[in-house]
Amino acid sequence: MMMKSKLTKKIACVLAGALCLLALAGCGGSNDTKKDAAKSGGDGKKLVVAINATFPPFESVKEGTQDYSGIDIEIAQYIGKKLGKTVEFHDMKFASLVPTLQSGRADMIISGISPTAERKEVVSFSKPYYFPMKALVFKKGAGYKTLADLKGKKAGASMGTTYVKELKAAGGIEVTELDNTPLVVQDIKNNRLDAGLFDSAQAAVFVKENPELEMAILNLPVVNDDTFAIALPKDSKDINKINDILKEMKSNGEFHKILVKYLGEDAAKQYEAAEAKLDIAKQ
């Protein structure tokens, strides 16, 4: 009986050890699966899109709700439909977008983000889908036409954007970085800033909503760092798929419909005519 008891205990120990090894192997497989999922834009039926919903007409939200709207929102919803996934938007500060994507808490960023060399080091980008022109917003009568007119003045832009870099590069401007673009507009209205630098489409919305303000589109070339593209995890397998969907939206008129909805027919046609002349848009 004693021998049988000892044998039983030994068998139990061996089985326990084998189960532990299987559990460890299972954990290792799970980590590999997570890594693959991150590179392929996630799995399942949910597409998590990181946004900064303070950038009309590209993305905005009704206060106290999660009712998001805008050009980028509709692009995300179209992509979700083509991928067979339900889109879930995660709203945050602009400066938090890339870290959120890197950490795997989002599948992509569609939020007026530019594919700068610095960002390309840590995330991957689709081809540009929008080629923004820049504009200054200021109090009526100020008469600013160029960045040179702002020397000795105070100007602001949203934190972490290329607009901040542009203002600093101009030289002689006291530059203020704020958490979002509505705060920049508020500081202009309250005379804490002389002007703000924005995408021209967004500037048009702010001027329409605030009759005491006016805007001036800057005559500047559009370079890759100015464009808007979709950010995905570094080396994502879905880059080509996203590029194909964006190309389809341009060719089937869906992108035009979205522009008309948020910019108006005339502004949409003017933008498309200007984009057609850009060499960078033909790449």
Phi and psi in degrees as GROMACS dihedral restraints (atoms count N, CA, C in turn):
[ dihedral_restraints ]
;  ai    aj    ak    al  type     phi  dphi    fc
    3     4     5     6     1   -63.7    20    10
    4     5     6     7     1   -44.2    20    10
    6     7     8     9     1   -61.3    20    10
    7     8     9    10     1   -42.0    20    10
    9    10    11    12     1   -63.8    20    10
   10    11    12    13     1   -38.8    20    10
   12    13    14    15     1   -64.8    20    10
   13    14    15    16     1   -43.6    20    10
   15    16    17    18     1   -65.2    20    10
   16    17    18    19     1   -40.7    20    10
   18    19    20    21     1   -62.4    20    10
   19    20    21    22     1   -41.5    20    10
   21    22    23    24     1   -61.1    20    10
   22    23    24    25     1   -42.1    20    10
   24    25    26    27     1   -64.1    20    10
   25    26    27    28     1   -39.8    20    10
   27    28    29    30     1   -64.6    20    10
   28    29    30    31     1   -43.7    20    10
   30    31    32    33     1   -61.1    20    10
   31    32    33    34     1   -41.0    20    10
   33    34    35    36     1   -62.5    20    10
   34    35    36    37     1   -41.2    20    10
   36    37    38    39     1   -64.1    20    10
   37    38    39    40     1   -43.4    20    10
   39    40    41    42     1   -62.1    20    10
   40    41    42    43     1   -44.6    20    10
   42    43    44    45     1   -63.1    20    10
   43    44    45    46     1   -40.5    20    10
   45    46    47    48     1   -62.4    20    10
   46    47    48    49     1   -42.8    20    10
   48    49    50    51     1   -63.4    20    10
   49    50    51    52     1   -41.4    20    10
   51    52    53    54     1   -63.3    20    10
   52    53    54    55     1   -40.0    20    10
   54    55    56    57     1   -63.4    20    10
   55    56    57    58     1   -39.0    20    10
   57    58    59    60     1   -62.5    20    10
   58    59    60    61     1   -43.6    20    10
   60    61    62    63     1   -62.8    20    10
   61    62    63    64     1   -40.7    20    10
   63    64    65    66     1   -63.3    20    10
   64    65    66    67     1   -40.0    20    10
   66    67    68    69     1   -63.5    20    10
   67    68    69    70     1   -43.5    20    10
   69    70    71    72     1   -64.0    20    10
   70    71    72    73     1   -41.9    20    10
   72    73    74    75     1   -62.0    20    10
   73    74    75    76     1   -39.4    20    10
   75    76    77    78     1   -62.6    20    10
   76    77    78    79     1   -40.3    20    10
   78    79    80    81     1   -64.3    20    10
   79    80    81    82     1   -42.2    20    10
   81    82    83    84     1   -61.4    20    10
   82    83    84    85     1   -42.2    20    10
   84    85    86    87     1   -62.6    20    10
   85    86    87    88     1   -37.0    20    10
   87    88    89    90     1   -63.7    20    10
   88    89    90    91     1   -42.0    20    10
   90    91    92    93     1   -63.4    20    10
   91    92    93    94     1   -42.3    20    10
   93    94    95    96     1   -62.6    20    10
   94    95    96    97     1   -40.6    20    10
   96    97    98    99     1   -62.3    20    10
   97    98    99   100     1   -40.9    20    10
   99   100   101   102     1   -63.6    20    10
  100   101   102   103     1   -39.7    20    10
  102   103   104   105     1   -64.0    20    10
  103   104   105   106     1   -43.8    20    10
  105   106   107   108     1   -63.5    20    10
  106   107   108   109     1   -40.4    20    10
  108   109   110   111     1   -63.2    20    10
  109   110   111   112     1   -40.1    20    10
  111   112   113   114     1   -62.9    20    10
  112   113   114   115     1   -39.6    20    10
  114   115   116   117     1   -73.3    20    10
  115   116   117   118     1   -27.1    20    10
  117   118   119   120     1   -97.8    20    10
  118   119   120   121     1    12.1    20    10
  120   121   122   123     1    83.4    20    10
  121   122   123   124     1    25.8    20    10
  123   124   125   126     1    90.8    20    10
  124   125   126   127     1   177.6    20    10
  126   127   128   129     1  -137.7    20    10
  127   128   129   130     1  -176.3    20    10
  129   130   131   132     1    75.2    20    10
  130   131   132   133     1  -157.9    20    10
  132   133   134   135     1  -107.9    20    10
  133   134   135   136     1    14.1    20    10
  135   136   137   138     1  -118.6    20    10
  136   137   138   139     1   134.3    20    10
  138   139   140   141     1  -115.3    20    10
  139   140   141   142     1   109.4    20    10
  141   142   143   144     1   -90.0    20    10
  142   143   144   145     1   117.8    20    10
  144   145   146   147     1  -114.1    20    10
  145   146   147   148     1   122.3    20    10
  147   148   149   150     1   -85.2    20    10
  148   149   150   151     1   132.7    20    10
  150   151   152   153     1  -140.0    20    10
  151   152   153   154     1   161.9    20    10
  153   154   155   156     1  -119.5    20    10
  154   155   156   157     1    96.9    20    10
  156   157   158   159     1   -80.4    20    10
  157   158   159   160     1    46.7    20    10
  159   160   161   162     1  -128.3    20    10
  160   161   162   163     1    30.9    20    10
  162   163   164   165     1  -132.5    20    10
  163   164   165   166     1    60.6    20    10
  165   166   167   168     1   -66.6    20    10
  166   167   168   169     1   146.3    20    10
  168   169   170   171     1   -90.0    20    10
  169   170   171   172     1    14.9    20    10
  171   172   173   174     1   -83.8    20    10
  172   173   174   175     1   -43.7    20    10
  174   175   176   177     1  -156.7    20    10
  175   176   177   178     1   133.8    20    10
  177   178   179   180     1  -153.6    20    10
  178   179   180   181     1   169.9    20    10
  180   181   182   183     1  -144.5    20    10
  181   182   183   184     1   142.3    20    10
  183   184   185   186     1   -70.5    20    10
  184   185   186   187     1   131.5    20    10
  186   187   188   189     1   -54.0    20    10
  187   188   189   190     1   132.0    20    10
  189   190   191   192     1    80.2    20    10
  190   191   192   193     1     7.2    20    10
  192   193   194   195     1  -130.1    20    10
  193   194   195   196     1  -179.7    20    10
  195   196   197   198     1  -118.5    20    10
  196   197   198   199     1    34.5    20    10
  198   199   200   201     1   -89.6    20    10
  199   200   201   202     1    86.3    20    10
  201   202   203   204     1   -86.5    20    10
  202   203   204   205     1   146.1    20    10
  204   205   206   207     1  -149.7    20    10
  205   206   207   208     1   159.6    20    10
  207   208   209   210     1   138.5    20    10
  208   209   210   211     1   172.9    20    10
  210   211   212   213     1   -58.6    20    10
  211   212   213   214     1   -50.4    20    10
  213   214   215   216     1   -64.9    20    10
  214   215   216   217     1   -34.8    20    10
  216   217   218   219     1   -63.1    20    10
  217   218   219   220     1   -43.4    20    10
  219   220   221   222     1   -72.9    20    10
  220   221   222   223     1   -31.4    20    10
  222   223   224   225     1   -63.2    20    10
  223   224   225   226     1   -45.1    20    10
  225   226   227   228     1   -60.6    20    10
  226   227   228   229     1   -43.0    20    10
  228   229   230   231     1   -66.2    20    10
  229   230   231   232     1   -36.3    20    10
  231   232   233   234     1   -65.9    20    10
  232   233   234   235     1   -44.0    20    10
  234   235   236   237     1   -62.5    20    10
  235   236   237   238     1   -44.2    20    10
  237   238   239   240     1   -58.2    20    10
  238   239   240   241     1   -42.1    20    10
  240   241   242   243     1   -63.1    20    10
  241   242   243   244     1   -43.8    20    10
  243   244   245   246     1   -66.7    20    10
  244   245   246   247     1   -31.0    20    10
  246   247   248   249     1   -87.6    20    10
  247   248   249   250     1    -6.3    20    10
  249   250   251   252     1    72.2    20    10
  250   251   252   253     1    32.7    20    10
  252   253   254   255     1  -125.2    20    10
  253   254   255   256     1   152.6    20    10
  255   256   257   258     1   -86.1    20    10
  256   257   258   259     1   128.5    20    10
  258   259   260   261     1   -85.3    20    10
  259   260   261   262     1   132.4    20    10
  261   262   263   264     1  -122.4    20    10
  262   263   264   265     1   119.0    20    10
  264   265   266   267     1   -91.9    20    10
  265   266   267   268     1   134.6    20    10
  267   268   269   270     1  -115.8    20    10
  268   269   270   271     1   112.0    20    10
  270   271   272   273     1   -89.7    20    10
  271   272   273   274     1   136.7    20    10
  273   274   275   276     1  -160.7    20    10
  274   275   276   277     1   175.6    20    10
  276   277   278   279     1   -63.9    20    10
  277   278   279   280     1   148.9    20    10
  279   280   281   282     1   -58.5    20    10
  280   281   282   283     1   -40.8    20    10
  282   283   284   285     1   -65.4    20    10
  283   284   285   286     1   -15.4    20    10
  285   286   287   288     1   -92.7    20    10
  286   287   288   289     1    -7.8    20    10
  288   289   290   291     1   -61.2    20    10
  289   290   291   292     1   -54.0    20    10
  291   292   293   294     1   -64.8    20    10
  292   293   294   295     1   -46.6    20    10
  294   295   296   297     1   -57.8    20    10
  295   296   297   298     1   -35.5    20    10
  297   298   299   300     1   -66.2    20    10
  298   299   300   301     1   -42.2    20    10
  300   301   302   303     1   -65.6    20    10
  301   302   303   304     1   -42.9    20    10
  303   304   305   306     1   -60.4    20    10
  304   305   306   307     1   -36.0    20    10
  306   307   308   309     1   -78.8    20    10
  307   308   309   310     1    -6.8    20    10
  309   310   311   312     1    85.5    20    10
  310   311   312   313     1     9.4    20    10
  312   313   314   315     1   -85.0    20    10
  313   314   315   316     1    -2.4    20    10
  315   316   317   318     1  -144.9    20    10
  316   317   318   319     1   153.6    20    10
  318   319   320   321     1   -89.5    20    10
  319   320   321   322     1   -29.0    20    10
  321   322   323   324     1  -162.3    20    10
  322   323   324   325     1   164.1    20    10
  324   325   326   327     1  -114.6    20    10
  325   326   327   328     1   124.3    20    10
  327   328   329   330     1  -129.1    20    10
  328   329   330   331     1    90.2    20    10
  330   331   332   333     1  -158.3    20    10
  331   332   333   334     1    49.5    20    10
  333   334   335   336     1    56.9    20    10
  334   335   336   337     1    38.4    20    10
  336   337   338   339     1   -98.2    20    10
  337   338   339   340     1   138.1    20    10
  339   340   341   342     1   -97.8    20    10
  340   341   342   343     1   142.1    20    10
  342   343   344   345     1   -82.4    20    10
  343   344   345   346     1    68.0    20    10
  345   346   347   348     1   -72.4    20    10
  346   347   348   349     1   160.3    20    10
  348   349   350   351     1   -60.0    20    10
  349   350   351   352     1   -39.5    20    10
  351   352   353   354     1   -62.0    20    10
  352   353   354   355     1   -44.3    20    10
  354   355   356   357     1   -70.1    20    10
  355   356   357   358     1   -33.9    20    10
  357   358   359   360     1   -64.5    20    10
  358   359   360   361     1   -18.9    20    10
  360   361   362   363     1   -68.8    20    10
  361   362   363   364     1   -25.0    20    10
  363   364   365   366     1  -120.5    20    10
  364   365   366   367     1   -17.1    20    10
  366   367   368   369     1  -138.1    20    10
  367   368   369   370     1   166.6    20    10
  369   370   371   372     1  -107.8    20    10
  370   371   372   373     1   156.2    20    10
  372   373   374   375     1  -128.0    20    10
  373   374   375   376     1   149.9    20    10
  375   376   377   378     1   -75.0    20    10
  376   377   378   379     1   178.1    20    10
  378   379   380   381     1   -68.9    20    10
  379   380   381   382     1   151.7    20    10
  381   382   383   384     1   -59.5    20    10
  382   383   384   385     1   141.7    20    10
  384   385   386   387     1  -112.8    20    10
  385   386   387   388     1   -11.4    20    10
  387   388   389   390     1  -145.0    20    10
  388   389   390   391     1   140.1    20    10
  390   391   392   393     1  -121.3    20    10
  391   392   393   394     1    86.1    20    10
  393   394   395   396     1   -73.8    20    10
  394   395   396   397     1   144.9    20    10
  396   397   398   399     1   -95.9    20    10
  397   398   399   400     1   151.4    20    10
  399   400   401   402     1   -96.5    20    10
  400   401   402   403     1   151.3    20    10
  402   403   404   405     1  -144.9    20    10
  403   404   405   406     1   147.5    20    10
  405   406   407   408     1   -94.0    20    10
  406   407   408   409     1   141.8    20    10
  408   409   410   411     1  -118.7    20    10
  409   410   411   412     1   136.2    20    10
  411   412   413   414     1  -159.2    20    10
  412   413   414   415     1   171.4    20    10
  414   415   416   417     1   -66.4    20    10
  415   416   417   418     1   143.5    20    10
  417   418   419   420     1   -55.9    20    10
  418   419   420   421     1   136.0    20    10
  420   421   422   423     1    95.9    20    10
  421   422   423   424     1   -13.7    20    10
  423   424   425   426     1   -67.8    20    10
  424   425   426   427     1   -35.0    20    10
  426   427   428   429     1    72.8    20    10
  427   428   429   430     1    23.2    20    10
  429   430   431   432     1   -70.6    20    10
  430   431   432   433     1   135.6    20    10
  432   433   434   435     1  -121.9    20    10
  433   434   435   436     1   -26.9    20    10
  435   436   437   438     1  -137.8    20    10
  436   437   438   439     1   168.5    20    10
  438   439   440   441     1   -65.5    20    10
  439   440   441   442     1   -29.3    20    10
  441   442   443   444     1   -62.4    20    10
  442   443   444   445     1   -29.0    20    10
  444   445   446   447     1   -67.5    20    10
  445   446   447   448     1   -16.2    20    10
  447   448   449   450     1   -92.8    20    10
  448   449   450   451     1     1.9    20    10
  450   451   452   453     1   -61.7    20    10
  451   452   453   454     1   129.7    20    10
  453   454   455   456     1    83.9    20    10
  454   455   456   457     1     2.3    20    10
  456   457   458   459     1  -110.8    20    10
  457   458   459   460     1   172.4    20    10
  459   460   461   462     1  -104.8    20    10
  460   461   462   463     1   129.2    20    10
  462   463   464   465     1  -137.2    20    10
  463   464   465   466     1   152.6    20    10
  465   466   467   468     1  -135.0    20    10
  466   467   468   469     1   165.1    20    10
  468   469   470   471     1  -157.9    20    10
  469   470   471   472     1   168.8    20    10
  471   472   473   474     1   -71.1    20    10
  472   473   474   475     1   136.4    20    10
  474   475   476   477     1   -56.7    20    10
  475   476   477   478     1   134.6    20    10
  477   478   479   480     1    83.8    20    10
  478   479   480   481     1     2.2    20    10
  480   481   482   483     1   -94.3    20    10
  481   482   483   484     1   164.8    20    10
  483   484   485   486     1   -69.4    20    10
  484   485   486   487     1   -19.2    20    10
  486   487   488   489     1   -65.4    20    10
  487   488   489   490     1   -34.8    20    10
  489   490   491   492     1   -63.0    20    10
  490   491   492   493     1   -45.8    20    10
  492   493   494   495     1   -60.8    20    10
  493   494   495   496     1   -39.7    20    10
  495   496   497   498     1   -63.7    20    10
  496   497   498   499     1   -43.5    20    10
  498   499   500   501     1   -64.6    20    10
  499   500   501   502     1   -42.4    20    10
  501   502   503   504     1   -67.5    20    10
  502   503   504   505     1   -37.6    20    10
  504   505   506   507     1   -67.5    20    10
  505   506   507   508     1   -26.7    20    10
  507   508   509   510     1   -64.9    20    10
  508   509   510   511     1   -32.1    20    10
  510   511   512   513     1    79.8    20    10
  511   512   513   514     1   143.3    20    10
  513   514   515   516     1    79.0    20    10
  514   515   516   517     1     6.2    20    10
  516   517   518   519     1  -110.4    20    10
  517   518   519   520     1   133.9    20    10
  519   520   521   522     1   -81.6    20    10
  520   521   522   523     1   108.2    20    10
  522   523   524   525     1   -98.1    20    10
  523   524   525   526     1   131.7    20    10
  525   526   527   528     1  -116.4    20    10
  526   527   528   529     1   130.7    20    10
  528   529   530   531     1  -103.0    20    10
  529   530   531   532     1   128.1    20    10
  531   532   533   534     1  -121.0    20    10
  532   533   534   535     1   161.6    20    10
  534   535   536   537     1   -62.9    20    10
  535   536   537   538     1   -30.0    20    10
  537   538   539   540     1  -156.1    20    10
  538   539   540   541     1   168.1    20    10
  540   541   542   543     1   -68.9    20    10
  541   542   543   544     1   -36.3    20    10
  543   544   545   546     1   -58.4    20    10
  544   545   546   547     1   -32.3    20    10
  546   547   548   549     1   -68.1    20    10
  547   548   549   550     1   -34.0    20    10
  549   550   551   552     1   -64.0    20    10
  550   551   552   553     1   -45.8    20    10
  552   553   554   555     1   -60.8    20    10
  553   554   555   556     1   -43.2    20    10
  555   556   557   558     1   -60.8    20    10
  556   557   558   559     1   -40.3    20    10
  558   559   560   561     1   -69.5    20    10
  559   560   561   562     1   -30.2    20    10
  561   562   563   564     1   -68.0    20    10
  562   563   564   565     1   -45.3    20    10
  564   565   566   567     1   -63.4    20    10
  565   566   567   568     1   -33.6    20    10
  567   568   569   570     1   -91.9    20    10
  568   569   570   571     1    10.5    20    10
  570   571   572   573     1    65.7    20    10
  571   572   573   574     1    19.3    20    10
  573   574   575   576     1   -84.6    20    10
  574   575   576   577     1   -20.0    20    10
  576   577   578   579     1  -129.1    20    10
  577   578   579   580     1   147.4    20    10
  579   580   581   582     1   -83.2    20    10
  580   581   582   583     1   -30.2    20    10
  582   583   584   585     1  -162.1    20    10
  583   584   585   586     1   167.8    20    10
  585   586   587   588     1  -135.7    20    10
  586   587   588   589     1   152.5    20    10
  588   589   590   591     1  -108.8    20    10
  589   590   591   592     1   127.4    20    10
  591   592   593   594     1  -140.3    20    10
  592   593   594   595     1   168.0    20    10
  594   595   596   597     1   -65.2    20    10
  595   596   597   598     1   141.2    20    10
  597   598   599   600     1   -62.9    20    10
  598   599   600   601     1   -33.0    20    10
  600   601   602   603     1   -66.4    20    10
  601   602   603   604     1   -41.9    20    10
  603   604   605   606     1   -68.1    20    10
  604   605   606   607     1   -39.7    20    10
  606   607   608   609     1   -59.0    20    10
  607   608   609   610     1   -40.7    20    10
  609   610   611   612     1   -61.4    20    10
  610   611   612   613     1   -38.3    20    10
  612   613   614   615     1   -65.9    20    10
  613   614   615   616     1   -45.4    20    10
  615   616   617   618     1   -64.0    20    10
  616   617   618   619     1   -39.3    20    10
  618   619   620   621     1   -68.2    20    10
  619   620   621   622     1   -37.7    20    10
  621   622   623   624     1   -63.3    20    10
  622   623   624   625     1   -37.7    20    10
  624   625   626   627     1   -81.7    20    10
  625   626   627   628     1   -18.0    20    10
  627   628   629   630     1  -130.5    20    10
  628   629   630   631     1    90.9    20    10
  630   631   632   633     1   -60.3    20    10
  631   632   633   634     1   -18.2    20    10
  633   634   635   636     1   -80.1    20    10
  634   635   636   637     1    -4.3    20    10
  636   637   638   639     1  -107.6    20    10
  637   638   639   640     1   157.7    20    10
  639   640   641   642     1  -140.3    20    10
  640   641   642   643     1   172.5    20    10
  642   643   644   645     1  -137.0    20    10
  643   644   645   646     1   160.3    20    10
  645   646   647   648     1  -139.5    20    10
  646   647   648   649     1   120.0    20    10
  648   649   650   651     1   -75.6    20    10
  649   650   651   652     1   130.0    20    10
  651   652   653   654     1   -83.9    20    10
  652   653   654   655     1   138.3    20    10
  654   655   656   657     1   -85.4    20    10
  655   656   657   658     1    79.6    20    10
  657   658   659   660     1  -126.6    20    10
  658   659   660   661     1   147.6    20    10
  660   661   662   663     1   -68.8    20    10
  661   662   663   664     1   152.4    20    10
  663   664   665   666     1   -98.2    20    10
  664   665   666   667     1   121.2    20    10
  666   667   668   669     1  -114.3    20    10
  667   668   669   670     1   171.2    20    10
  669   670   671   672     1   -55.9    20    10
  670   671   672   673     1   -37.6    20    10
  672   673   674   675     1   -67.4    20    10
  673   674   675   676     1   -12.9    20    10
  675   676   677   678     1   -90.9    20    10
  676   677   678   679     1   -21.8    20    10
  678   679   680   681     1   -72.5    20    10
  679   680   681   682     1   164.9    20    10
  681   682   683   684     1  -107.1    20    10
  682   683   684   685     1   132.1    20    10
  684   685   686   687     1  -139.5    20    10
  685   686   687   688     1   168.8    20    10
  687   688   689   690     1   -94.2    20    10
  688   689   690   691     1   127.3    20    10
  690   691   692   693     1   -94.2    20    10
  691   692   693   694     1   134.6    20    10
  693   694   695   696     1  -127.9    20    10
  694   695   696   697     1   167.1    20    10
  696   697   698   699     1   -55.2    20    10
  697   698   699   700     1   150.5    20    10
  699   700   701   702     1   -53.2    20    10
  700   701   702   703     1   129.7    20    10
  702   703   704   705     1    61.9    20    10
  703   704   705   706     1    31.4    20    10
  705   706   707   708     1   -59.2    20    10
  706   707   708   709     1   141.8    20    10
  708   709   710   711     1   -77.5    20    10
  709   710   711   712     1    -9.1    20    10
  711   712   713   714     1   -96.6    20    10
  712   713   714   715     1     4.7    20    10
  714   715   716   717     1   -56.7    20    10
  715   716   717   718     1   -51.0    20    10
  717   718   719   720     1   -62.8    20    10
  718   719   720   721     1   -38.1    20    10
  720   721   722   723     1   -63.0    20    10
  721   722   723   724     1   -43.7    20    10
  723   724   725   726     1   -66.1    20    10
  724   725   726   727     1   -41.5    20    10
  726   727   728   729     1   -59.6    20    10
  727   728   729   730     1   -41.0    20    10
  729   730   731   732     1   -64.1    20    10
  730   731   732   733     1   -39.2    20    10
  732   733   734   735     1   -66.9    20    10
  733   734   735   736     1   -42.2    20    10
  735   736   737   738     1   -63.6    20    10
  736   737   738   739     1   -41.1    20    10
  738   739   740   741     1   -62.6    20    10
  739   740   741   742     1   -41.0    20    10
  741   742   743   744     1   -62.3    20    10
  742   743   744   745     1   -41.4    20    10
  744   745   746   747     1   -62.3    20    10
  745   746   747   748     1   -35.0    20    10
  747   748   749   750     1   -73.3    20    10
  748   749   750   751     1   -40.2    20    10
  750   751   752   753     1   -78.5    20    10
  751   752   753   754     1   -30.3    20    10
  753   754   755   756     1   -93.6    20    10
  754   755   756   757     1     3.6    20    10
  756   757   758   759     1    87.0    20    10
  757   758   759   760     1    -2.0    20    10
  759   760   761   762     1   -65.1    20    10
  760   761   762   763     1   -41.0    20    10
  762   763   764   765     1   -66.1    20    10
  763   764   765   766     1   -38.8    20    10
  765   766   767   768     1   -60.8    20    10
  766   767   768   769     1   -43.7    20    10
  768   769   770   771     1   -59.5    20    10
  769   770   771   772     1   -40.5    20    10
  771   772   773   774     1   -66.1    20    10
  772   773   774   775     1   -43.1    20    10
  774   775   776   777     1   -61.8    20    10
  775   776   777   778     1   -43.7    20    10
  777   778   779   780     1   -61.6    20    10
  778   779   780   781     1   -40.3    20    10
  780   781   782   783     1   -61.0    20    10
  781   782   783   784     1   -39.1    20    10
  783   784   785   786     1  -104.8    20    10
  784   785   786   787     1   -20.4    20    10
  786   787   788   789     1  -109.1    20    10
  787   788   789   790     1   -22.1    20    10
  789   790   791   792     1    96.3    20    10
  790   791   792   793     1   156.0    20    10
  792   793   794   795     1   -59.4    20    10
  793   794   795   796     1   -48.6    20    10
  795   796   797   798     1   -63.8    20    10
  796   797   798   799     1   -47.6    20    10
  798   799   800   801     1   -64.0    20    10
  799   800   801   802     1   -37.7    20    10
  801   802   803   804     1   -64.4    20    10
  802   803   804   805     1   -44.0    20    10
  804   805   806   807     1   -66.2    20    10
  805   806   807   808     1   -39.8    20    10
  807   808   809   810     1   -62.5    20    10
  808   809   810   811     1   -42.6    20    10
  810   811   812   813     1   -63.3    20    10
  811   812   813   814     1   -47.5    20    10
  813   814   815   816     1   -64.0    20    10
  814   815   816   817     1   -35.4    20    10
  816   817   818   819     1   -66.8    20    10
  817   818   819   820     1   -40.7    20    10
  819   820   821   822     1   -68.3    20    10
  820   821   822   823     1   -39.8    20    10
  822   823   824   825     1   -63.8    20    10
  823   824   825   826     1   -37.5    20    10
  825   826   827   828     1   -62.3    20    10
  826   827   828   829     1   -22.9    20    10
  828   829   830   831     1   -89.4    20    10
  829   830   831   832     1    -8.3    20    10
  831   832   833   834     1   -82.5    20    10
  832   833   834   835     1   126.4    20    10
  834   835   836   837     1   -63.3    20    10
  835   836   837   838     1   -37.3    20    10
  837   838   839   840     1   -64.5    20    10
  838   839   840   841     1   -27.1    20    10
  840   841   842   843     1   -77.2    20    10
  841   842   843   844     1   -14.0    20    10
  843   844   845   846     1   -93.2    20    10
  844   845   846   847     1    -4.9    20    10
